[in-house]
Amino acid sequence: MAHKRAGLLAQIEADLIGGTVPLSLILQNCITLGREAGSDQLRAWAHEELHGYAEADTAADYRRVPAVLMARITNLVGYNGGPVRFDASIFPTHVRDGLRREEIDLDNAILGQGIGELEDMDSQGKEAYTVIPNWAPLIAEMLNRDRIAQNSRVADVYFSVSHASIHSILVRIRTALVELVAELITLTPQDQEVPDKQATDQAVQFVINGDRTTIY
């Protein structure tokens, strides 16, 4: 009879197959697995997914999702606010050029929150969620300076992110975990519970970073 794999790698695989264990708990086990394997790469990725990305620009590509740019418009004294959708076309050409130079993306939101917060948002089932990028005050200032809202003012700028986009990030992370575990199982002998450092680092590079030259 074939030897059944045991240990933390087997537990992570079982949790993913079951589909009911929260991603936050699976990622916690990935941190432990990374420590046991001596892989700083696995630990770092799982840590950022759990706790969030300190800098949005460093977030994984799958955390960048299409979003609707919105502004809350009020009267000049700040009352009677209401949401208004807008896009970069309302800006003069020189402003759009400046936004591009600053690499400010007005079409996609980067969701750098920890996985627990994303799972909580997903469970609420709202149609859309408000996400405020760090450059939102700058855009609001530009809009008010150029008097985009006549006889009124822009109080806030934010992204409206759909529930489907939130859910898609979680699906992408779960899929990445499934692929990661599959690679680790392939690279780890059947009678070995913990993958070695080289195999773990290779799997992270292959699955998470997309470097397909690292698997031998």
Phi, psi and omega in degrees: 000138183294142178290131179273129181296140179235180176095186187293322178300318178294324179293317178298317178299315180296320180295321179291319179295320181296325175076004182249347181280129180302146178300328180300320179289322179296319180292327175299318177294329177294325176297316178296318179297319178298322178294315181296325180276348183077023183259104176293331181295315179294317180298318182295315180296313181296323180296316180293322178296324180287312189262350181096162181266121182300323177244122184302325183294342180269357182293151179300152184302327182290352176269003175261117185230150176300141182211162179258125180278129184233156173228142173262114184260131177237174171286178188295341179259007173093015181248172176056049182283149177208151182280141178224131177276141176209170176218181187295344183295341181282346180275149171298160183304318183295329178288317178299321178296320179294321178296319178296319180297325179277000180058039175270117183264114181269001183252342184227138177262141174256117182261098184264010182295160174296155185299327180297320179293320178294320178296323178294317177299317181298322183289337180290330176070022177292157180292323181208160182230150179269127177234125183254109178288160184292342180267006183303315179300325179296316180294319178299319179297318179299315182297319180289323180296321180272006177053047178296321180261101182295134178056028179203183180218155177271114181276319182215152171235138183202166173264141168257113184251128184289156175300323180299323180291320176299312182296323182295326177296316180296321178296318180297319180292317178297319178297319178299320179295318178299314180294322179297313179297320179299318178296317181296320178295320178297322185270356184248127178305148184303323183269011180248120185283323185249125177293154179279170185300314183299315180297320182293314179297320178297318181294320178296315179299319183291311187273312187277314185266352175075016179272096186275010178264000189262351181267124178253000000 
